[in-house]
Amino acid sequence: MILDRTRVRASFARAASSYDQAAVLQRTVADQLLDRFQWVVIDPCRVLDVGTGTGYSLPQLRRRFRKAEVIGVDSAPAMLAVARARRGLWRKSPLVAADGERLPLAGAGIDVIYSNLALQWMDPVVAFQEFRRVLRPGGLFAFSTFGPDTLMELREAWAAVDDRPHVHPFVDMHDLGDILVRTGFVDPVLDVDRYTLTYEKAADALRDLKRIGAHNAVTGRFSGLTGKTSFQRFVDAYETRRRDGRLPLTYEVVYGQAWCGTASNDNIVRVSPSAIGGRRRR
Ligand SMILES: C[S@@+](CC[C@H](N)C(=O)[O-])C[C@H]1O[C@@H](n2cnc3c(N)ncnc32)[C@H](O)[C@@H]1O
């Protein structure tokens, strides 16, 4: 999948003012991801939040790592502007407009990279290589991202209309584990959780996605307007999913943690990708 980065930035720029009202799932997942730090022993000097958006996690990261400088990075300056407007936040956390795949940082200077629901907008191989570069050996990478079942109801409903990509394909947990190992991370731990939001109407689900900036940005997508007939066929297909009077929308969330290896780890595969354990919960 190749993403149109200009479109990604433009979508988040447009969504910056509505993001916080609609990002209920994003905050729930951030809280879960932050909670997982209680199981690790690390005393970082520098923490990076990649794809910080409107900065929801920054105060919590500062509270968790009291001695650390916590830096927020995002490719959409409009999202950072909302983060900056949060009282007091800008004074304590530097906010940097930059692409997570090309961080304007020297190598091996970061102790913890945290990223909540932003990696699905990046190429994981490129991003993990870049994170490995800026993390110090022994540094921690903690992330959440979406797995393949995310928005499956919309993907399947659109498939009844045409064969164009309307919903992004998302990377599987085992492939992410494989990429972590190949890019020099060690001891990866990954797990998956599923969340289902429900809506009264199909249009409500689509409006929510728009308000968080989640537009289709796959290169080669159909860029014209969807005709009324096609949209109605999509709605009819989605309606077959209705249960207890509501339309479900699934999010499969992959949580991951891994440690940055040393140079001597580079050619040593310490964990077989197929042996990476996973647990699925409902
Ligand atoms: C769904 S939001 C999540 C924001 C925040 N982490 C949260 O939990 O609310 C995804 C964020 O990733 C940012 N993003 C997308 N692609 C990026 C990239 N290549 N580099 C840095 N940030 C990126 C978007 O601008 C957006 O703010």
The ligand as an SDF file (V2000), in Angstrom:
LIG
                    3D

 27 29  0  0  0  0  0  0  0  0999 V2000
   -5.3020    9.1880   14.6430 C   0  0  0  0  0  0  0  0  0  0  0  0
   -4.2150   10.5200   14.9730 S   0  0  0  0  0  0  0  0  0  0  0  0
   -3.5510   10.0440   16.5690 C   0  0  0  0  0  0  0  0  0  0  0  0
   -3.0910   11.2430   17.3510 C   0  0  0  0  0  0  0  0  0  0  0  0
   -2.6380   10.9640   18.7760 C   0  0  0  0  0  0  0  0  0  0  0  0
   -1.5310   10.0350   18.8270 N   0  0  0  0  0  0  0  0  0  0  0  0
   -3.7690   10.4980   19.6520 C   0  0  0  0  0  0  0  0  0  0  0  0
   -3.6460    9.4900   20.3090 O   0  0  0  0  0  0  0  0  0  0  0  0
   -4.8050   11.2000   19.7000 O   0  0  0  0  0  0  0  0  0  0  0  0
   -2.8290   10.1980   13.8940 C   0  0  0  0  0  0  0  0  0  0  0  0
   -1.8120   11.3280   13.8900 C   0  0  0  0  0  0  0  0  0  0  0  0
   -0.6710   10.8760   13.1670 O   0  0  0  0  0  0  0  0  0  0  0  0
   -0.1850   11.9600   12.3980 C   0  0  0  0  0  0  0  0  0  0  0  0
    0.6030   11.4070   11.2800 N   0  0  0  0  0  0  0  0  0  0  0  0
    0.1680   10.7600   10.1780 C   0  0  0  0  0  0  0  0  0  0  0  0
    1.1990   10.4240    9.3980 N   0  0  0  0  0  0  0  0  0  0  0  0
    2.3220   10.8690   10.0270 C   0  0  0  0  0  0  0  0  0  0  0  0
    3.7050   10.8140    9.7170 C   0  0  0  0  0  0  0  0  0  0  0  0
    4.1500   10.2200    8.6000 N   0  0  0  0  0  0  0  0  0  0  0  0
    4.5760   11.3870   10.5780 N   0  0  0  0  0  0  0  0  0  0  0  0
    4.1510   11.9950   11.7290 C   0  0  0  0  0  0  0  0  0  0  0  0
    2.8420   12.0670   12.0660 N   0  0  0  0  0  0  0  0  0  0  0  0
    1.9420   11.5020   11.2340 C   0  0  0  0  0  0  0  0  0  0  0  0
   -1.4530   12.6930   11.9440 C   0  0  0  0  0  0  0  0  0  0  0  0
   -1.1820   14.0140   11.5360 O   0  0  0  0  0  0  0  0  0  0  0  0
   -2.3050   12.5910   13.1990 C   0  0  0  0  0  0  0  0  0  0  0  0
   -2.1260   13.6990   14.0420 O   0  0  0  0  0  0  0  0  0  0  0  0
  1  2  1  0
  2  3  1  0
  2 10  1  0
  3  4  1  0
  4  5  1  0
  5  6  1  0
  5  7  1  0
  7  8  2  0
  7  9  1  0
 10 11  1  0
 11 12  1  0
 11 26  1  0
 12 13  1  0
 13 14  1  0
 13 24  1  0
 14 15  1  0
 14 23  1  0
 15 16  2  0
 16 17  1  0
 17 18  1  0
 17 23  2  0
 18 19  1  0
 18 20  2  0
 20 21  1  0
 21 22  2  0
 22 23  1  0
 24 25  1  0
 24 26  1  0
 26 27  1  0
M  CHG  2   2   1   9  -1
M  END
$$$$
